[in-house]
Amino acid sequence: MSPIQRRDHLLIACALLLVVAVGAFALAPRSHAAALPAGVAEQRFTAHGSAGASPVTAISVSLGDSRYRVQPMLTHGKLLSQLNVVAVIDGDFYNLQTGRPSGRFVIDGAASGAIAEPSLVLSPGPVAITRYARAIDTSVISGKPRLLVDGDTATTYEADGATSDQIDAVVPRSAVALEAGRLYLVACGEPGLTMAEWATTLQARGYTDALNLDGGPSTGLVAEHQLVIGQDAKVPTALVIVRR
């Protein structure tokens, strides 16, 4: 082999190595921990269900951190990544025709919807996941069903308004969870979990209370405008962490 041929072979080999390295970088899971502001944390783990292993990501914030506020938000047709927030997850189940959430949704005291569903109540008073929101609550987002109650998996899925299809389907899932003064936005990717598997997964993480949010193809968790898991979907309502 001539020196020129050896040089050409070497250049080709280097080019192939570069392509492989770039491809491996592009396929590697993205970590947003470095991009998140102080006080907001990311956790990644794997859930094991009847359909196999599914990735799960949680973004959390201390409810006592004065730099941030957790609140429901109307998206006004925007993608989750287009919202000006620290982190966001899809909200309650909604009517595909009207875009209205299936349960109660309250922002600064202005309520939308009147159907009694389990809810995350953010104000006034301590943040809590309750069976039903009160008329005096000024910041509320509903969901269904409750997944964890005081550390135990709930057994009232249908009583909380979930249908058998929603309970038994193996799909990506989203939820809001509470534990030791922190609030977690949690999303599970494909292939997904049944409702019972989802509840067991959250219980295993040590969360004490959890509320299921919209799932399936609407599941999406975004941090600092970057999709973390699921789909960057257009949903009518969302639960967000914002800077004060």
C-alpha positions, 0 to 999 in steps of 0.5 A: 500500500502506498503512503497516499493509500495509507493516508486515505485509509486513515482519514476514512477510519477517523471519519467513521470514528467521528460519526460513531461518536457523534451518533452515540452522543445524540442517542445518549439520554439528556440530563437537565440537572445542570440546567435547572436552577438552584433548589429545583432537582431532577431524579431519573429511575426505571419503572418495571411493569407488565410491558417491560421497563419504562423510564421515569423522571421527576422534577421537584421543588421544596414547597418552602422555597420562597424563590418558586411557586407551584401553580396551575396554568392555562396554556392557551394553545402553546406547547409545554416547551413554549411556556415561560416556566421552570418546569411543567407537566400536563394537567388534568384529563380534558375533553378533546372537542372543547379542550376543557379539563374534566374536573375543577381548575382554579387560578387566583380564585377564578374557577373553571369546571364544577365536576368534583374530582380529587385535586391538588390544592395549592392555596390557601393553607398547606399544599395537599391532595384531597378527595374534593377541593373546597369552594374557598380554595383559590389555586386548584388543579384536579386529576384522577384518580388518587394514586397514594394516600398517606403512603398507601396505594389507593383502592378507589380508582373508579370512585375517584372518576377513572374509567376501566380503560384509563385504569387498565391501559398500559400507557405513559403516565404523569402525576404530581406527588408530595413527600416531606415538604417537596412537590414532584412532577413525575412522568413515565415514558413508553411503553408505560404502566397500568394505573396500579403499576404506576401507583406502586412505582410512586410508592416505591420512591417514598412519596406519601401522596400522589394524584394521577394527571393526564396520560397517554400521548399527552404525557409530557414533562418539560424543564427550562423549555427542554423536553425531559420525557414524553411528548411536547404536547399542546394540552389546555391545562398544566401544572407548573413551577415558576420563579416568583 
